[in-house]
Amino acid sequence: MSYQPFPIVEVAVASLHLDLNNFRIEDVLPSESAAITYLFAEHDVKGLARQILLEGYVDNELILAVKDGGKYVVLEGNRRATALKALLDPSIAPGESREYLETLKRRHEIEAENLPTDVRVMVAPSRDATRMLLARLHLGTSKNIWGRDAQARFVIAQLEAGMSLTTIRQELPGINNPSVYIRQYHVRKILKEANFTDQKLAKYAASSRLKMTSFEYAYGNPDIQKVLGLSFDKDGVPTSIPSTRKQLRALERLVGLFESKELNTRKFPKRSSETYDEDMKSLISKLAGDLASPVDEPTDDPSEATGDSDVIDGAGDAGGATGAEGSTAGQGGGPGGAATGDGGSSGGFGFGGQPGGTGGRGPNNPDTLKSLHVTVAYGHAPVGLRKRLNELRSLDVANYAVATAMLMRSVVEASIKWHFAERGTPVSGELGRVMNDVHKAYGSRRPLKNVIDLLRDDSGKYIRPGSLRWFNMAAHDANHAMDAQSVRDAWQNVEHFIGFMLTPAPAAPSP
């Protein structure tokens, strides 16, 4: 069949008419009002409307319509059209849904102002011309869902772009449990970097052929984690990783069991089984090398025979991992980051102390600590900045929320000025002014774009923790009451930016 694209035109949302013969509707309805009521009741248009308002309307899937008697009748996208029409005019929604949408728009005034009044519509020449398209969309599989690795990379990209775990949960509702993806991302990273003896297994472990939906049955099991020397905090970030020869061999054996199909989701020991304890004991013995496994072979390595636990060079460093609040490698953030300034240690894995033992307790949730969880490296910074950061990490946020916020602003501003001065391009002025300089220099960098936009945001309708307006209100607004959680959220939003600003300038080339 030759390619004959349907024309695409912009149509006012108010001019879109629902299809009363819509296949979603069980019976032909007498009016558009009845169709709207039905779609709200049976197909969660209210939820879709909320999603469109908070996340924005995306027209990668165009509404499909046909011109019928001078009217644009929607054949594909009736839910979207109904949601848009009801957002623009809540009075068309039934009862409780009307009140819900009116309240939602009041709470999110900025987003409501940005709702589209016109949308792109693909116009078919007739109903008959759309039959194959509608069948492909609704009777088959219209899209390939992202694989788990791609989903995990997407979550990590949001963290690296400056979003906190809390923000991901709030703004990306399709991601129900981001910590699952964070944990998976780091496990795949561990597999790619592990020093396997069998290169065939190494390639398998690093590829999508090892399905993480199956492998997570293993790395999520506490008994197996203990053998591997693997543990995670509540956000999915590793607090210890396989580092000894014995642990790395156990990891390789585990991968070998999946590669040989001896283990998979069906064959993994099930807790509901009467033989679970026996099955798990047998599996642990295989991983420990007590029983034969697909990768076992005779060895002359004395460390294997004696259980030598010397750490493989570089294997025990969980540094470079992206932390759950967006810290990145090279900035002292995340597990394994550089020790904090002036020789202080934050405790836990990789913050200046020693790695915790296998199966040990992970670090506390930053939101439960009395003071801010400061992980940036600042021992090389000027004494004034070091003193500010020392004070910042010692303040009791609950009792001194305003003081903490104002000191945080000072740290942000001073870090920016030091960063540019170190590079021979000094900047001056208050925070808003120097952020314009930051935007010119780094605004196109993806990992920094979100936080730069945040720190330049002086809009007053929706105050985000860590925004320029938020900092200004902390310092100047007599009516604004600062709360501890917003201060913690602000720090989690800007800490990785401070870490970047505190990166030492590159050494000058030798003459």
PyMOL commands that set and color helices and strands:
alter all, ss='L'
color gray80, all
select helices_A, chain A and resi 13-15+32-42+45-55+78-88+90-92+95-107+109-113+128-138+148-160+165-171+178-193+199-206+212-219+222-228+245-259+276-288+302-306+341-343+366-368+383-394+401-422+431-442+446-456+468-476+484-501
alter helices_A, ss='H'
color red, helices_A
select strands_A, chain A and resi 8-12+16-18+63-68+71-76+118-124+231-232+238-240
alter strands_A, ss='S'
color yellow, strands_A
deselect
rebuild
show_as cartoon
